[in-house]
Amino acid sequence: MLEEQDIQTYYFLGIGGIGMSALARYFKQLGYDVRGYDRTPSPLTRELEAEGIEIVYDNQLTGESVNRQFRTGAVKIGESVNRQNTLVVRTPAVPEDQEIYTYLREHNYTILKRSEVLGLVTRQKKALCVAGTHGKTTTSTILAHIMAGSHLGTNAFLGGISNNYRSNLLVNTNSPFVVVEADEYDRSFHHLHPYMSVITSIDPDHLDIYGTAEEYQKGFDIYAGLVQEAIVIKKGFTLNSKLSTLNAKLYTYSAEEQADFYADCITVQDGEIYFDFVGPDIRIPQIRLGVPVWVNIENSVAAMAIAWLNGATADECRQGVESFAGVYRRFNIHVKTDKVVYVDDYAHHPTELNASIQSIRKIYPQHHFIVVFQPHLYTRTRDFATDFKRVLGQADELILLPIYPARELPIPGVTSEMLLTVNRGTGESHNVVVEKSELVDYIAKRVQEIDGPVAVLSLGAGDIDRIVPQIAERLESRD
């Protein structure tokens, strides 16, 4: 087994993933040789390459065996990298039969999951983790921003690109803290060593991994037992573990009712949201929400609770929340004119979709409302089809893309057409499934055909983000 002190090179399989890229950047900044593989180039992989990280893609493997390419150095591993000092980090999104992964296994490289490597990092720092079905990316990014601007400082591994830092990674070698988004997929968060944790929600998801809602709940119970000092859990969600089995003190938080930490005196003034942060022996009055989206009230309360428990001051908590600029693809407004508003969001679970749709309805109640959704995973589409139809039916019209498969093979009978529904607006006549190549033209055409202001909301965790700039450009130029 490769010892940590012997590692010279980190090789990432699936380096373009948001979590993998953060780890890659971290070890690059620490001075290691970092290289990797991904299926296709993306804006994120191009950024990594600009930072000096060598990446190989599938199209560079076509026509020759991987073994031959390794020998010639095209993959930048094999004979060009000593197996004795290379740690391979993989994501479950890379299939078992992927050529490079097969080669590395056959040649006895040391291979760890991303979650195992992140677990090693959390052993070395006080890990402030954020777990939950929804909200963990935004909450962890707010927490990281508060801590980074405070006298405490922090390192951070985030599940999205912070608009404040243009990165999913913060490095501060002088700080004893690390903020980590604790991912429940594949039970990854069981490898972490949390000092404190937020748990935002325990709505069932990833049933392809857990099988049942009960097993999903059990996964969080096991995770909670790993937390050393304190758990801040959204009020209304419970842990099935007996509290005597928990090492950590349990707190609740809420934006809607009193809890150990909660929001009070919420007001909306000229499109801005203000609230009081209330906790044990603390009240911070009239904080202005940096990103005025209703769900960010509770996200900010949770983040401030953890920051406060670790010694951040009231002024540091206020400054962090008020200067928070959001997360890429978390309710990002790309176009805002008198005629059209275009918002893009990463939401892909029915509960997340509902939060985004409700936010649009509250902010733009007079607009004709078009929802564009790319379903993510065949299993999720199958398991939550009824909930998806109910939530998507709140739009005036619905545009669906084919299901993004990610790590899955197709399931017979499971298609985007399952989610077409009668909605509250123009009826089914404009509820359609279109190919990604046709989407920009179709949206532009529909917006032109509609009299009055239009709000367009694109949603999904697949690759719909690749065409968001094109949609924005076309809608910005609408007469």
C-alpha positions in Angstrom: 0.0 0.0 0.0 1.3 3.4 -1.0 2.2 5.5 2.1 1.1 9.1 2.2 4.6 10.4 2.6 5.7 8.6 -0.6 3.1 10.3 -2.9 4.5 12.6 -5.6 1.8 12.4 -8.2 -2.0 12.5 -7.9 -3.9 11.1 -11.0 -7.6 11.9 -11.1 -10.1 9.7 -13.0 -13.0 12.1 -13.8 -11.0 15.2 -13.0 -13.7 17.5 -14.6 -16.2 16.7 -11.8 -16.8 19.6 -9.4 -15.6 17.7 -6.4 -12.7 16.0 -8.1 -11.4 19.3 -9.6 -11.4 20.9 -6.1 -9.2 18.1 -4.8 -6.9 18.3 -7.9 -6.5 22.0 -7.4 -5.8 21.5 -3.7 -2.9 19.1 -4.2 -1.6 21.2 -7.1 -1.3 24.2 -4.8 0.4 22.0 -2.2 3.1 21.3 -4.8 2.3 17.8 -6.1 2.4 16.7 -9.7 -1.3 16.5 -10.7 -2.7 14.9 -13.8 -6.0 13.4 -14.9 -8.6 12.0 -17.3 -12.1 13.0 -18.3 -14.5 12.0 -20.9 -14.7 15.3 -22.8 -13.4 18.8 -22.4 -15.5 21.4 -20.4 -15.0 24.9 -19.2 -13.8 23.5 -15.9 -11.2 21.1 -17.5 -10.0 24.0 -19.6 -9.4 26.0 -16.4 -7.5 23.1 -14.9 -5.3 22.9 -17.9 -4.6 26.6 -17.8 -3.5 26.1 -14.2 -0.9 23.5 -15.4 -2.8 20.3 -14.9 -2.4 17.8 -17.8 -5.6 16.1 -18.9 -6.4 13.4 -21.4 -9.8 12.8 -23.0 -11.6 9.9 -24.7 -11.0 11.2 -28.2 -7.2 10.9 -27.5 -7.7 7.2 -26.8 -9.4 6.4 -30.2 -7.5 4.1 -32.5 -4.8 2.8 -30.3 -4.7 0.6 -27.2 -4.4 2.5 -23.9 -1.3 0.4 -23.1 0.5 1.7 -26.3 -0.5 5.3 -25.6 0.8 5.0 -22.1 4.1 3.8 -23.4 4.3 6.7 -25.8 3.4 9.2 -23.1 0.1 10.4 -24.6 -1.8 9.7 -21.4 1.0 11.1 -19.2 1.0 8.1 -16.9 2.4 4.6 -17.0 6.1 4.6 -17.8 6.1 8.5 -17.5 4.8 8.3 -13.9 6.3 5.9 -11.3 3.6 3.6 -10.0 5.4 3.5 -6.6 4.7 7.2 -5.9 1.4 7.8 -7.8 -2.0 7.8 -6.0 -5.0 7.4 -8.3 -8.2 9.1 -7.2 -11.4 8.0 -8.9 -15.0 9.1 -8.9 -17.9 6.5 -9.1 -19.0 8.3 -12.2 -16.2 6.6 -14.2 -17.4 3.2 -15.3 -15.6 0.0 -14.3 -14.7 -0.9 -17.9 -13.2 2.5 -18.7 -9.9 1.9 -20.5 -7.6 3.9 -18.3 -9.2 2.6 -15.1 -8.8 -1.0 -16.4 -5.2 -0.3 -17.2 -4.5 1.2 -13.8 -6.1 -1.7 -11.9 -4.2 -4.3 -14.0 -0.9 -2.6 -13.3 -1.5 -2.4 -9.5 -1.7 1.3 -9.0 -3.0 2.4 -5.6 -6.6 3.6 -6.3 -8.8 5.4 -3.8 -12.3 7.0 -4.1 -12.5 10.7 -4.0 -14.4 10.4 -0.7 -11.6 8.4 0.9 -9.0 11.0 -0.1 -11.2 13.8 1.2 -11.6 11.8 4.4 -7.8 11.9 4.8 -7.9 15.7 4.5 -10.6 16.0 7.1 -8.5 14.0 9.6 -5.9 16.8 9.4 -8.2 19.8 10.0 -11.3 20.7 12.0 -13.9 19.7 9.3 -17.0 21.8 9.2 -19.2 19.7 7.0 -22.6 20.3 5.3 -24.8 17.3 4.5 -28.3 17.0 3.2 -30.4 16.2 0.1 -30.8 19.9 -0.8 -29.0 23.1 -0.1 -25.6 21.8 0.9 -23.7 23.5 -1.9 -25.0 27.0 -1.2 -24.9 26.5 2.6 -21.3 25.3 2.6 -20.3 28.1 0.3 -21.9 30.7 2.5 -20.1 29.1 5.5 -16.8 29.1 3.7 -17.2 32.8 2.8 -18.0 33.8 6.4 -15.1 31.8 7.7 -12.7 33.0 5.0 -13.5 36.7 5.8 -13.2 36.1 9.6 -10.2 36.0 11.9 -10.5 32.2 11.8 -9.9 31.6 8.1 -10.6 28.3 6.4 -9.8 25.9 3.7 -12.8 24.7 1.6 -13.9 22.0 -0.8 -17.1 23.1 -2.4 -19.7 21.5 -4.6 -20.1 24.5 -6.8 -18.1 27.5 -8.2 -18.3 30.4 -5.7 -19.0 33.7 -7.4 -17.0 35.5 -4.8 -13.8 33.5 -5.5 -14.4 32.1 -9.0 -13.4 28.7 -7.6 -14.6 25.6 -5.8 -11.5 25.6 -3.6 -10.1 27.8 -0.8 -6.7 27.1 0.6 -5.4 28.7 3.8 -2.6 26.6 5.2 -2.6 28.7 8.4 -6.2 27.9 9.3 -7.1 24.8 11.3 -10.5 24.7 9.6 -11.8 23.0 6.4 -15.3 23.4 5.1 -16.5 20.4 3.2 -19.7 19.6 1.3 -20.6 16.1 2.6 -22.0 14.1 -0.3 -24.3 11.2 0.5 -24.1 9.6 -2.9 -22.4 6.2 -2.8 -22.3 6.7 1.0 -19.3 8.9 0.4 -19.8 11.0 3.6 -19.2 8.0 5.7 -15.4 8.4 4.9 -15.4 11.9 6.5 -14.3 12.9 10.0 -16.6 15.9 10.7 -15.8 18.2 13.7 -19.2 20.0 13.2 -21.9 19.5 10.6 -25.1 21.0 9.2 -27.8 18.6 8.0 -30.1 20.5 5.7 -32.6 17.8 4.8 -33.1 14.1 4.6 -35.6 13.8 1.7 -35.0 10.4 0.0 -32.8 10.4 -3.1 -30.2 8.2 -4.8 -32.4 5.2 -4.4 -30.3 3.4 -7.0 -27.7 3.3 -4.2 -29.8 3.0 -1.0 -32.7 1.0 -2.3 -35.3 2.5 0.1 -36.1 5.7 2.0 -35.4 3.8 5.2 -31.9 2.9 4.1 -31.3 6.5 2.9 -32.3 7.7 6.4 -30.0 5.2 8.0 -27.1 6.6 5.9 -27.6 9.9 7.6 -27.9 8.3 11.0 -24.5 6.7 10.5 -23.0 10.0 9.3 -24.4 11.8 12.3 -22.6 9.4 14.6 -19.3 10.4 13.0 -19.7 14.1 14.0 -17.5 15.0 17.0 -18.7 18.3 18.4 -22.0 19.7 17.1 -24.8 19.0 14.6 -27.1 21.8 13.4 -30.1 20.1 11.7 -33.0 21.7 10.0 -36.1 21.7 12.3 -38.6 19.1 11.2 -36.0 16.5 10.3 -35.0 13.9 12.8 -32.2 11.3 13.3 -33.3 7.8 14.1 -30.2 7.1 16.1 -30.8 7.3 19.8 -29.3 10.6 20.9 -27.1 8.7 23.4 -25.2 7.2 20.5 -24.3 10.6 19.2 -21.0 12.1 20.2 -22.2 15.6 19.2 -24.5 18.2 20.7 -27.7 18.6 18.6 -29.1 22.0 17.6 -32.0 22.9 15.3 -32.3 25.7 12.8 -35.2 27.2 10.8 -36.2 30.2 8.7 -39.9 29.7 9.4 -40.3 29.0 13.1 -38.4 29.3 16.4 -35.5 26.9 16.8 -32.1 27.0 18.5 -31.0 29.1 15.6 -33.6 30.9 13.4 -34.5 33.9 11.3 -36.8 36.6 12.8 -38.3 39.9 11.6 -38.0 38.9 7.9 -38.8 41.9 5.6 -38.6 42.6 1.9 -37.7 46.1 0.8 -37.1 47.2 -2.8 -36.2 43.6 -3.8 -33.9 43.1 -0.9 -34.5 40.6 2.0 -33.6 41.5 5.6 -33.8 39.3 8.7 -32.6 39.0 12.3 -30.3 36.0 13.1 -31.3 34.6 16.5 -29.4 32.0 18.5 -28.5 31.1 22.1 -27.4 34.4 23.6 -27.1 36.1 20.2 -29.2 38.3 18.0 -27.8 40.0 14.9 -30.5 42.5 13.6 -31.5 43.3 10.1 -28.9 41.4 8.0 -29.3 42.0 4.3 -29.2 38.9 2.3 -26.5 39.1 -0.4 -28.4 36.9 -2.8 -32.1 37.8 -2.3 -33.7 34.3 -2.8 -36.0 33.1 -0.1 -34.3 29.7 0.5 -31.1 31.5 1.2 -32.5 32.8 4.5 -32.4 29.3 6.0 -29.1 28.5 4.2 -27.6 31.6 5.8 -29.0 30.8 9.3 -27.4 27.3 9.1 -24.0 28.7 7.9 -24.0 31.4 10.6 -24.8 28.9 13.3 -21.7 26.8 12.5 -19.5 29.9 12.1 -20.8 31.3 15.4 -20.2 28.1 17.3 -16.6 28.1 16.1 -15.9 31.7 17.2 -16.8 34.0 14.3 -18.0 37.3 15.6 -21.4 38.9 15.0 -19.8 41.5 12.6 -18.0 38.7 10.7 -21.2 36.7 10.3 -23.1 39.8 9.1 -20.4 40.8 6.7 -20.1 37.3 5.2 -23.8 37.0 4.5 -24.2 40.5 3.1 -21.2 40.2 0.8 -22.0 36.6 -0.4 -22.4 36.7 -4.2 -23.8 33.3 -4.8 -22.8 30.0 -6.4 -22.6 29.3 -10.2 -25.8 27.6 -11.3 -27.6 28.3 -8.0 -30.4 30.6 -9.1 -28.2 32.7 -11.4 -30.0 35.5 -13.2 -28.5 35.8 -16.7 -30.9 38.1 -18.5 -33.1 40.8 -16.8 -34.9 43.2 -19.1 -38.5 44.6 -19.3 -39.4 41.8 -21.8 -37.6 38.7 -20.5 -35.9 37.3 -17.4 -33.7 34.2 -17.7 -32.6 32.3 -14.6 -30.6 29.1 -14.5 -30.4 26.7 -11.6 -28.8 23.3 -10.8 -32.0 21.9 -9.2 -32.6 18.3 -10.2 -34.7 16.7 -7.4 -38.5 17.5 -7.1 -38.0 19.4 -3.8 -35.2 21.5 -5.3 -37.3 22.2 -8.5 -40.2 23.3 -6.4 -38.0 25.8 -4.4 -36.7 27.3 -7.6 -40.1 27.5 -9.3 -41.7 29.0 -6.2 -39.0 31.6 -6.0 -39.7 32.7 -9.6 -43.4 32.8 -9.0 -42.9 35.1 -5.9 -40.4 37.4 -7.7 -42.1 37.6 -11.1 -45.8 36.8 -10.6 -47.0 38.6 -13.7 -44.6 36.9 -16.2 -45.5 34.1 -18.5 -43.4 31.3 -17.0 -41.5 28.7 -19.1 -39.6 25.9 -17.3 -36.8 24.1 -19.2 -35.7 20.9 -17.5 -33.1 18.2 -18.3 -33.9 15.2 -16.1 -30.9 13.6 -14.5 -30.6 9.8 -14.2 -33.1 7.2 -15.4 -33.5 5.9 -11.8 -34.3 9.3 -10.3 -36.8 10.0 -13.2 -38.5 6.6 -12.6 -38.5 6.8 -8.8 -39.9 10.4 -8.6 -41.9 10.7 -11.8 -45.2 11.6 -9.9 -43.5 14.3 -7.9 -41.7 15.7 -10.9 -45.0 16.0 -12.8 -46.7 17.7 -9.9 -43.9 20.3 -9.5 -43.4 20.9 -13.2 -47.1 21.4 -13.7 -46.8 24.8 -11.9 -45.2 26.3 -15.0 -47.2 27.9 -17.8 -45.4 25.7 -20.2 -42.7 23.0 -20.0 -39.8 22.2 -22.3 -38.0 18.9 -21.5 -34.7 17.6 -22.8 -33.9 13.9 -23.0 -32.8 12.3 -19.8 -29.1 12.9 -19.0 -27.8 9.4 -18.1 -24.6 10.3 -16.2 -23.4 6.9 -14.9 -26.5 4.9 -15.9 -27.6 2.8 -18.8 -31.1 3.4 -20.2 -34.1 1.8 -18.4 -36.8 0.5 -20.9 -39.8 2.8 -20.7 -38.2 5.5 -18.7 -38.0 8.7 -20.8 -38.6 12.4 -20.5 -42.0 11.9 -22.0 -43.1 10.4 -18.7 -42.9 13.9 -17.2 -45.1 15.8 -19.7 -48.0 17.1 -17.8 -51.1 19.3 -18.0 -50.0 22.6 -16.4 -51.6 25.7 -15.1 -51.1 27.9 -18.2 -51.6 27.2 -21.9 -52.3 23.5 -21.6 -50.4 20.7 -23.1 -50.0 22.3 -26.6 -46.6 23.8 -25.7 -45.3 21.1 -23.4 -42.7 19.3 -25.5 -39.5 17.3 -25.4 -36.8 18.7 -27.7 -33.3 17.7 -28.5 -30.5 19.7 -27.0 -29.4 20.9 -30.4 -32.8 22.4 -31.0 -33.3 24.0 -27.6 -31.9 27.5 -28.1 -34.0 28.1 -31.3 -37.1 26.7 -29.7 -36.9 28.9 -26.6 -36.2 32.0 -28.7 -39.2 31.2 -30.9 -41.5 30.7 -28.0 -40.4 33.9 -26.3 -41.0 35.8 -29.5 -44.5 34.4 -29.9 -45.7 35.4 -26.4 -47.1 38.8 -25.7 -46.0 40.4 -22.5 -43.1 39.7 -20.1 -41.7 36.2 -20.0 -39.6 34.4 -17.3 -37.5 31.4 -18.4 -36.1 29.0 -15.9 -33.6 26.3 -16.9 -33.0 23.4 -14.5 -30.9 20.3 -14.3 -27.7 18.7 -13.2 -26.6 17.2 -16.5 -24.9 19.1 -19.3 -27.6 21.8 -19.9 -25.1 24.3 -18.4 -23.1 24.0 -21.6 -25.7 25.9 -23.6 -26.8 28.4 -20.9 -24.6 31.1 -22.5 -26.2 30.6 -25.9 -29.7 30.8 -24.4 -28.8 34.0 -22.6 -27.3 35.6 -25.7 -30.4 34.9 -27.8 -32.8 36.1 -25.1 -30.7 39.2 -24.4 -31.1 40.2 -28.0 -34.9 39.8 -28.1 -36.6 42.9 -29.6 
